[in-house]
Amino acid sequence: MDAEIRKILAGNGVFSKRSIMVRSFFGGVAWGVGSVIGATLLIALLLAILSTLNNIPFLGNIATSISQTINQSISRPKTGP
């Protein structure tokens, strides 16, 4: 059974260790870049929604508080290593 699997994989050109490592590396890079882009879009959407909630009396105070907290954490200088 193992010999059959090796034969199939070798025939497709995916059995070489180098090929597997290169594909895994680029797959990881693509996953990381996609995660960063997705998180950026999600945060931008959240901030856009929070900015529209300022017109609603009760939620406006909460949205303003969250927005101020985010702005303070972004503008605060980083300390430590």
C-alpha positions in Angstrom: 0.0 0.0 0.0 2.8 2.4 0.9 4.6 1.7 -2.4 1.4 2.6 -4.3 1.0 5.9 -2.5 4.7 6.8 -3.2 4.2 5.9 -6.8 1.2 8.1 -7.1 2.8 11.0 -5.3 6.0 10.7 -7.3 4.0 10.6 -10.6 2.3 13.9 -9.6 5.7 15.6 -8.8 4.7 16.5 -5.2 6.9 13.9 -3.4 10.1 15.8 -3.2 10.9 17.3 0.2 12.0 20.5 -1.3 8.7 20.9 -3.2 6.7 20.2 -0.1 8.8 22.7 1.9 8.5 25.4 -0.7 4.7 24.9 -1.0 4.3 24.9 2.7 6.3 28.1 3.1 4.4 30.0 0.5 1.1 28.7 1.8 2.1 30.0 5.3 3.1 33.3 3.9 -0.2 33.6 2.0 -2.2 32.6 5.2 -0.3 35.3 7.2 -0.9 38.0 4.7 -4.5 37.1 4.4 -4.9 37.2 8.1 -3.4 40.6 8.4 -5.6 42.0 5.5 -8.7 40.4 7.0 -8.0 41.8 10.5 -7.3 45.3 9.0 -10.6 45.2 7.2 -12.5 44.0 10.2 -11.0 46.7 12.4 -11.8 49.4 9.8 -15.4 48.1 9.6 -15.7 48.2 13.4 -14.4 51.7 13.6 -16.8 52.8 10.8 -19.7 51.3 12.6 -18.6 52.9 15.9 -18.4 56.3 14.2 -22.0 56.1 13.0 -23.2 55.1 16.5 -22.2 58.5 17.9 -25.6 59.8 16.7 -27.5 57.3 18.9 -27.8 58.7 22.5 -27.0 55.6 24.6 -24.7 53.8 22.2 -22.9 57.0 21.3 -21.4 57.3 24.7 -20.2 53.7 24.6 -18.8 54.1 21.1 -17.0 57.3 22.0 -15.4 55.6 25.0 -14.3 52.7 22.9 -12.9 55.0 20.2 -11.0 57.1 22.8 -9.5 53.9 24.3 -8.4 52.7 20.9 -6.9 56.1 20.0 -5.1 56.3 23.3 -3.6 52.8 22.9 -2.4 53.6 19.4 -0.8 57.0 20.3 0.8 55.7 23.5 4.6 55.3 23.0 5.7 51.7 23.4 7.9 50.9 26.3 10.1 47.8 27.0 11.8 45.4 24.7 
